[in-house]
Amino acid sequence: MNMPFDGTAGSPEGRPQVRAVHRPADPAEAYLREVALFVALHLGRAPGVLWPEHDHPLLGDGDGADDGEDPAATPDLDALAAQIAAATRLPARPAPVGVPPGHLLVHQIAGAATWNIAGAGADGQGASLRYRLRVGEVLYVPDGWSRTAEPAADARWTVVVLAPDGPDRP
């Protein structure tokens, strides 16, 4: 005999069961998981912006509040790049000063910046995009796309270069 399923069968007192939301104990792990999924979706296809649900301790708390931390402090970019490399399984390194070639992950750590990005997408069509990046957000820019930043006076960001084509890149 077939009975319709109403979502309550097998639950105590006929109430639907609700799964608890998983809150990872390690915010860096959760942040890196988000970045890895984001990179997997965008890599080599098109630029994109990630608004992470979790903060990475190396990048600050992402709320922009003055909590006594030195605003001029630079995160340990080698450690961040190593963690991103492990999460994405792509070679990664901190970017040198300027706008280097390669696939970029831009992590906005203070202020805001507007990024102008132009290139050809996976479909070969040209695109010109403009993104306003705020504290805590991450911008992915594919290799081969031109990019320039228009930063606010208090803007600071870090850049990690990803190398999907092997250990000799970037």
TORKETOR-40746 format. One record per residue (C-alpha): residue in three letters; x, y, z; residue number from 1. Coordinates in Angstrom, 1 decimal, always signed. Layout:
// residues N
{r Ala,{X,Y,Z},NUM}
...
// end
This chain:
// residues 170
{r Met,{+0.0,+0.0,+0.0},1}
{r Asn,{+1.4,+3.4,-1.0},2}
{r Met,{+1.0,+6.3,+1.4},3}
{r Pro,{+1.7,+9.9,+0.5},4}
{r Phe,{+4.7,+11.4,+2.2},5}
{r Asp,{+4.0,+14.5,+4.1},6}
{r Gly,{+7.4,+15.2,+5.6},7}
{r Thr,{+6.3,+14.2,+9.1},8}
{r Ala,{+6.4,+10.4,+9.0},9}
{r Gly,{+8.8,+9.0,+11.6},10}
{r Ser,{+9.2,+12.3,+13.5},11}
{r Pro,{+8.3,+12.5,+17.1},12}
{r Glu,{+4.7,+13.7,+17.6},13}
{r Gly,{+4.4,+14.0,+13.8},14}
{r Arg,{+6.5,+17.2,+13.6},15}
{r Pro,{+9.0,+17.7,+10.8},16}
{r Gln,{+12.6,+17.2,+11.8},17}
{r Val,{+14.9,+20.3,+11.4},18}
{r Arg,{+18.6,+19.8,+10.8},19}
{r Ala,{+20.8,+21.9,+13.0},20}
{r Val,{+22.9,+24.4,+11.0},21}
{r His,{+26.5,+23.4,+11.0},22}
{r Arg,{+28.7,+26.1,+12.6},23}
{r Pro,{+32.3,+25.1,+12.1},24}
{r Ala,{+34.6,+25.4,+15.1},25}
{r Asp,{+37.4,+26.8,+12.9},26}
{r Pro,{+36.4,+30.0,+11.0},27}
{r Ala,{+39.4,+29.8,+8.8},28}
{r Glu,{+38.4,+26.3,+7.7},29}
{r Ala,{+34.9,+27.6,+6.8},30}
{r Tyr,{+36.2,+30.6,+5.0},31}
{r Leu,{+38.6,+28.5,+2.9},32}
{r Arg,{+35.8,+26.1,+2.1},33}
{r Glu,{+33.7,+29.0,+0.8},34}
{r Val,{+36.7,+30.3,-1.3},35}
{r Ala,{+37.4,+26.8,-2.7},36}
{r Leu,{+33.8,+26.4,-3.9},37}
{r Phe,{+33.8,+30.0,-5.3},38}
{r Val,{+37.1,+29.4,-7.2},39}
{r Ala,{+35.8,+26.0,-8.6},40}
{r Leu,{+32.7,+27.8,-9.9},41}
{r His,{+34.5,+30.8,-11.5},42}
{r Leu,{+38.0,+29.5,-12.4},43}
{r Gly,{+38.9,+30.4,-16.0},44}
{r Arg,{+35.2,+31.4,-16.8},45}
{r Ala,{+34.3,+34.8,-15.5},46}
{r Pro,{+35.0,+37.3,-12.8},47}
{r Gly,{+32.9,+37.2,-9.7},48}
{r Val,{+32.5,+38.5,-6.2},49}
{r Leu,{+32.2,+36.4,-3.0},50}
{r Trp,{+30.5,+37.7,+0.2},51}
{r Pro,{+31.8,+35.1,+2.6},52}
{r Glu,{+29.6,+34.0,+5.5},53}
{r His,{+32.7,+33.4,+7.6},54}
{r Asp,{+35.8,+35.5,+8.4},55}
{r His,{+39.3,+34.4,+8.1},56}
{r Pro,{+41.4,+35.3,+11.2},57}
{r Leu,{+44.4,+36.4,+9.0},58}
{r Leu,{+42.2,+38.9,+7.2},59}
{r Gly,{+40.5,+40.5,+10.3},60}
{r Asp,{+36.9,+40.1,+11.3},61}
{r Gly,{+35.5,+41.8,+8.1},62}
{r Asp,{+33.2,+44.1,+10.0},63}
{r Gly,{+35.3,+47.2,+9.4},64}
{r Ala,{+34.9,+48.2,+13.1},65}
{r Asp,{+37.7,+49.8,+15.1},66}
{r Asp,{+38.5,+47.0,+17.5},67}
{r Gly,{+42.0,+48.2,+18.5},68}
{r Glu,{+43.8,+46.3,+15.8},69}
{r Asp,{+46.5,+48.1,+13.9},70}
{r Pro,{+44.8,+49.1,+10.6},71}
{r Ala,{+48.2,+49.2,+8.9},72}
{r Ala,{+49.0,+45.6,+9.9},73}
{r Thr,{+49.5,+43.3,+7.0},74}
{r Pro,{+48.2,+39.8,+7.2},75}
{r Asp,{+50.6,+36.9,+6.8},76}
{r Leu,{+50.1,+36.5,+3.0},77}
{r Asp,{+52.4,+33.5,+2.7},78}
{r Ala,{+50.2,+31.6,+5.3},79}
{r Leu,{+47.0,+32.8,+3.5},80}
{r Ala,{+48.3,+31.7,+0.1},81}
{r Ala,{+49.4,+28.3,+1.5},82}
{r Gln,{+46.0,+27.8,+3.0},83}
{r Ile,{+44.2,+28.8,-0.2},84}
{r Ala,{+46.5,+26.5,-2.2},85}
{r Ala,{+45.6,+23.6,+0.1},86}
{r Ala,{+41.9,+24.4,-0.1},87}
{r Thr,{+41.7,+24.8,-3.9},88}
{r Arg,{+44.4,+22.3,-4.8},89}
{r Leu,{+46.0,+25.0,-7.0},90}
{r Pro,{+49.4,+26.5,-6.6},91}
{r Ala,{+49.0,+29.9,-5.0},92}
{r Arg,{+51.3,+32.7,-3.9},93}
{r Pro,{+51.0,+36.2,-2.6},94}
{r Ala,{+50.9,+38.8,-5.5},95}
{r Pro,{+53.8,+41.2,-5.8},96}
{r Val,{+53.0,+45.0,-5.7},97}
{r Gly,{+51.0,+46.1,-8.7},98}
{r Val,{+48.6,+44.1,-10.8},99}
{r Pro,{+50.3,+40.8,-11.7},100}
{r Pro,{+49.3,+38.4,-14.5},101}
{r Gly,{+47.4,+35.3,-13.5},102}
{r His,{+44.2,+34.3,-11.9},103}
{r Leu,{+43.7,+36.7,-8.9},104}
{r Leu,{+41.8,+36.5,-5.6},105}
{r Val,{+41.5,+40.0,-4.2},106}
{r His,{+40.6,+40.1,-0.5},107}
{r Gln,{+39.3,+43.6,+0.6},108}
{r Ile,{+40.6,+44.1,+4.1},109}
{r Ala,{+39.9,+47.8,+4.7},110}
{r Gly,{+37.9,+50.6,+3.0},111}
{r Ala,{+36.5,+50.0,-0.5},112}
{r Ala,{+37.8,+49.9,-4.0},113}
{r Thr,{+36.1,+49.9,-7.4},114}
{r Trp,{+37.6,+47.4,-9.8},115}
{r Asn,{+37.3,+47.8,-13.6},116}
{r Ile,{+37.7,+44.5,-15.4},117}
{r Ala,{+37.6,+43.8,-19.1},118}
{r Gly,{+38.2,+40.6,-21.1},119}
{r Ala,{+36.7,+37.8,-23.0},120}
{r Gly,{+34.6,+35.2,-21.2},121}
{r Ala,{+34.5,+31.4,-21.8},122}
{r Asp,{+32.1,+32.1,-24.6},123}
{r Gly,{+34.6,+34.4,-26.4},124}
{r Gln,{+32.3,+37.4,-25.9},125}
{r Gly,{+34.0,+40.6,-24.7},126}
{r Ala,{+32.9,+42.0,-21.3},127}
{r Ser,{+33.6,+45.1,-19.3},128}
{r Leu,{+32.6,+44.9,-15.7},129}
{r Arg,{+32.8,+47.2,-12.7},130}
{r Tyr,{+32.8,+45.8,-9.1},131}
{r Arg,{+32.6,+47.8,-5.9},132}
{r Leu,{+34.5,+45.7,-3.3},133}
{r Arg,{+33.9,+46.4,+0.4},134}
{r Val,{+35.6,+45.0,+3.5},135}
{r Gly,{+35.4,+41.2,+3.8},136}
{r Glu,{+34.5,+40.6,+0.1},137}
{r Val,{+36.6,+38.6,-2.4},138}
{r Leu,{+37.0,+39.3,-6.1},139}
{r Tyr,{+38.1,+36.7,-8.6},140}
{r Val,{+39.6,+37.9,-11.8},141}
{r Pro,{+40.5,+35.4,-14.5},142}
{r Asp,{+43.9,+35.3,-16.1},143}
{r Gly,{+44.0,+37.5,-19.3},144}
{r Trp,{+41.5,+40.0,-18.1},145}
{r Ser,{+42.7,+43.6,-17.6},146}
{r Arg,{+42.0,+45.1,-14.2},147}
{r Thr,{+42.5,+48.4,-12.6},148}
{r Ala,{+41.5,+49.6,-9.1},149}
{r Glu,{+40.0,+52.9,-8.0},150}
{r Pro,{+40.6,+52.8,-4.3},151}
{r Ala,{+39.1,+54.9,-1.6},152}
{r Ala,{+41.7,+56.7,+0.6},153}
{r Asp,{+41.5,+54.1,+3.3},154}
{r Ala,{+41.3,+51.1,+1.0},155}
{r Arg,{+43.6,+48.1,+1.6},156}
{r Trp,{+43.5,+44.7,+0.0},157}
{r Thr,{+45.6,+41.6,-0.4},158}
{r Val,{+46.0,+39.6,-3.7},159}
{r Val,{+46.7,+35.9,-4.1},160}
{r Val,{+47.7,+34.6,-7.5},161}
{r Leu,{+46.3,+31.2,-8.4},162}
{r Ala,{+48.1,+28.9,-10.9},163}
{r Pro,{+45.8,+26.3,-12.4},164}
{r Asp,{+48.3,+25.3,-15.2},165}
{r Gly,{+50.9,+23.7,-13.1},166}
{r Pro,{+53.6,+24.3,-10.5},167}
{r Asp,{+55.6,+26.6,-12.7},168}
{r Arg,{+52.8,+29.2,-12.7},169}
{r Pro,{+52.5,+31.8,-11.4},170}
// end
